[in-house]
Every structure is written in structure tokens, then in C-alpha cells.
């Protein structure tokens, strides 16, 4: 279907090609070493060159180890490193790979075969470079760095360039780990929704339209936030988010459940939903609310044009929340044609068939892009997670004979690998700190707060709404509005819920 780039539209030349293993293969990769099937496993049909559809874990590890005349396909490396953590801890896997390299290349001998090492060394370095580049968190433990230094120290005497290359590899690894340590967990200053008893006066609440009134600019800044948050998500988080401990493993967990960045990204989506709903429910006059609705419709359209489907879906979801959708007098003043078109694109009917078509169009545009703006593909993240979840639930990790179901993990690697390609795109838009700061820190209503603001804007129309309004009015605490001091740029007392029964003490300034 047609996609737009910025403000100019461009029709794609055809449907995108499907990612296959040849897209991920290292050019010039050699055939794998011959390994006898273990544990009584049959040779079976190969999924990649030399890699069976299923095999024992030992056999799959052997396929990862390079030799003097063999280097594993790039598709195999990514697939196995992604999925192996379900069966063996990354630190233990690295130790076994290093042990096999030392044993097979006789690196523990007092005198090394220099010609042999010079053929093997570059392949070992390439494997370690791909591993540390794609899965840097596997090397957070000091013991893993020790394994790297040990195996490289054994081949370094044969060529001083190995030592220099290893130093560069470790330096790049430390930089990546340091950058990932500055993740998005602390970026959001007002993740926790707040409850207003009544709408705060305009004197202490800034509105988004006062910060940015151009839909295209806001769509660009949303894209900036999305790509910045995606950058911190490691591919291993997709595996660690859903998978239980391997029943054939030891009593210890196979991995630490480190999905912080993935969870933070989901929280960002939810925050954007509530921010949209808050901005719509906040104005006192229906004309102003209608203007905010139309503004967000235009922002959503620009997000679609850019290829930012996650922000698009968050905006649509925010406008479809019950406290917003019930504002009939407000919606009566809105030109809804564009909104219905966007809703149609993100319609969940047919497992989001329309969205998936648009996503394929954006993916194809990215593959044939002539500019950085055309490369942007930000998928609807919750649906991506759902797809991976059902892939995991629908196929067993191991077959009845105990072998690893490698065919399943190649399909998983295709989905995760495409996402990794999209998240590595550099944002072409210049950041506006004032806008992104507002997006991160502006106070948002809780669901109950949204309903109260909605009822204050347009009175309850039926008995159910009247009962809800009465219940919320009695239940919500009578405490000072809980806002981000930085967002308001003025001193605000933030009272805790205990202020209802205890002497009121401000948590920010200790004023009683």
C-alpha cells in the first residue's frame, strides 16, 4: 500500500521480500566441520548448512566453534546465541566454546603450530566480535572476560595483531555495556499516574499544545523517544521475557530475568496512551477539547507516514479510552474522517491484517531506502511481543527425544533479528529537549482521574455513570495534586496518602 515519507508521499515499488537465511549468512562462509551425531540422534534434514532441524545441545555447540577451515553462518550464530540461554548460561557456553577451541586447535601445547593458529585466529576473533557486539550483556560477569583473555592470550604470541584486535574488542564491549547501563528506567519522571479530585487550575498545569502546536514536529519528537528507548532493548530480552526454566537443566535458573528495558518500553506506550487521554480531558471548554482531539489525529497521521506505528497505536488507544470516547459533545465538533481511516489501519480484525500490510510496506521501504527518514520502522510493540509469545507457546523448546528444536529458534531469530535491524536506525530528526522533556515528565491522570475529569467536562448521562462518579468522588484522597516539580517548574508540596489520617507532612519539603 502507499506510504508517505515526511510530507511527501511515495508509493513502494512492490511487496517486501521475506527475510531468509541467505540474508544473514556471512559472505564466503565455509562448510561446517563433520560431527558425528551424539546421543543416538539421526543426521536429519539440515535447516542451515550442516545445522540439523534438531540436535543435542552438545552438537549445536560444536557447530558454533570455528576451525581452521570452517566458520559458522551468521544466521546460525545469531540463532544459537539467542536461544542457547534457555538451556545453558551464557558464561558456561563461552567457557565450553573456549575449551573446545583450545582442545581442537591444541592451544595448550608448549609449542604452537603458527601456520595453523594464523588460519584459526581470525575466525575466533570474528566469532567473539559478533558475540560481544550483539549480546554484550553476556559479558557483564568478570569471569566471561577472563575466558576471552585466556583463549586470546594463547594465540597472541603467533601474531601481535591478535592482541591489538582483542584490546579493541574489549574496549568496544566496555563502551556498549556503559551505554546500556544508562538505560531508560529513570527517564520517565512521572510514570505513576496521578489522581485529581478536580482539574488543576491552568496556572499550575501546562498543556502540550502550549509546548508544541505542530503535529509533524510532535510526531518527529515521538519518533525520537521511541528510537532512543528501542536502542536499549537487547535481543535476549525477548527470550527471557517468556521462557520458563529448561526442564533438563540443573536446579539453578538458566538466566537472570533481565527484561528491564523491554518492560520500560511497554510502560512508555502506556504512559503515552494516558498522556493523550489526559490532554484531551483537561481543557474546560469542549471547543478546546475538540482542538486537542484533532491535533492528536494529525499527529497520529504523521506517525503513520513516518513509520512510527507504536506511537500511532498509543495515540489511537488513548483516544479510544472510555473517559475520552464518552465525550459526545466534544466529538461532535471533531472532523472524524481522518481518525476513522487511522482506526481502520490499526483495526485488530483478522489479527491486525491491515496493520501487518502497512508494516510490510514500511519494511520494504526501509530495505530500499535512499534516505535515513525512509529507514524508520517502529512496530506496534505489544503485537510484536504477542507474536513472539505465541511462537514460543506454540512450539516446544525440546522434542520428545530431548533434542533442541532448532527449527523453532530460527523462526524466533528471524522475528527478533528484523526488530534489531529496525532499532539500530539513527533518528534523522533533531531533538527538541523542551518537547521530549514534557513527554517524559508531564503529569497524567490515573484511570479514575480520567473518569472524574471526563465527568467534570461532560456530566454523567446514565445511572451507571452517575454511580461511578459518586463512588470516585468519595474514594479519591483529598491530597495535593501529585506532580513532577521539574515539569511544573515551581515548588509544589507532594503529600502522601497518609495525609488523610496522619499530620500532613510534605514529602518534598517536609513542610507540615
Steps between C-alpha positions, in 0.01 A plus 500: 500500500610858465721644772605854559842641577488819705249720321563356154339170406679222323352177368704185569604310190375166628449271794799449728710190464488248781810481718672167451817339622703619202440858614683422823785283367856621526637536144751232422410285800644153475338164549461374858723236654371147488365398838362159580146506641499464878257350745364275225373793297436450124675718248165641388426777255711816523340834569821695437811355340595218734264604779222245556135577559557365848803377686649452842635809672856364470467467124364853464785639710749318279347668193571836662873435539718617207796301367781571258274438200148562639302797625131471596239689303401833646139383517606202706711709739218743573236229530701279731632779721145637532342167593782319679440698821185292548719194550834627622620821664697727263804488732502120490449496123799730450711281727410190296567674169839618621581152633411342163713754316799430726453125473438476126773747401745362760549844652611345829822367347831665592580551131219611269462435129529861385358437152201321652437775754522772235221326309289448811561829685304736272196270513507486878529877520208538258280273711584688819442834326153394382415364844609810691340736249157334499478370858726727709310424821630143480837645602403693810658242729875529556536126443387533138764766433750259655406230248549746213841609623610142562423363155631809322813499713579155367501607134640853544868386489446380142393845377518827694202627300278258698587675824423841350170377354403348835570831675273678251229237550508537879499879474192494274333252738557723803357798310186306407450378856548852634247639251247229584550573868349840429168341409158665487385386845548842653398707199134520584451737788125443535437139405255454786158641409351757736146557621346845498197573716430788261683633199804705603484869412664607176754700700674183615440273200666537165335345195679324217361739239675780687830316457452375143216594267635337182387136454794414274750629756338303782497184285873549441567543872293192582710309247810632673378365835399166349836437332691607810306252711522220243877541488534364854302178441729201455391206282538265796218681683245355257605151601529573871156664511301185429699187547495276805796311637619209283373178661825317413722767654635507854302638793639847440314739267637511147529877509424809699168649402641822361218652299519848648531685171221304335271570795598868498400522134158349572459754783582778253218383272257501793618842610445644152146356496419669831676823401279528189186433704610748769567777249155448348311488831683793658355807316183645653333597170385248242636712215848476650461127556394455138812690388718266706327195349553627144862583584567144614327361191745697288792384716388139456481545123854638493620208712347265243678684219834482682460128577458547875222250562554474874425868567215481249337216691558669836325817378206306359475296821502817709220652296300178526516484878151515648546833681587657162263314271200589720552875437223514238470879493874527445510241221204672330733790427779279360555416134531126548560376143879489542464331837283222356759438227775462762279275711444284192876467449546377859179293512565175694267309264673210325792507745577861405503418130496864385780598735714204394460604137608855585793364703618291206481810282710696749749212528534488121548876487773465762684235296505721191543831684692788347489713815508443874136610531389215274676245721278559805287203602365502855259208538199486730703349780228323697399305189861405432525369856174311450628339179820386671303376800273282287796372299658392827179351639409322176826308460698299751858595580595134499369206305385177671849352455652789695655672200486877464231611252731718293239560229288691751789720602590592145148640459538685829833639383341629177243702694746633757770562238270720292415701810870541583557642151220753545614615843850576376378775265632841600223755555523761221302762693663758721394464861303779668580461872202707613256268321663170597530621860126571505424158352707337773395706801154651444257376769232260383163394639445156641200315352282621787635851454414486132142403578466785750642750252272362230191530721601852595526587130174334400261392775409132547217399268370176651466332836817297460706811439333683786579217740861486381536875542360485853727209590811668364419830667490333841791262444773725361722656770491870585869560457696755304539423129799270452709650224858504385670807645726522196205480265320785674814709553364628834507365857216259566424317823454131435291346776493128558171307533558472876416871522135393534559354847844627605630855546559632149872505421624590155726226364689755291565787738405342839263791559215419739 
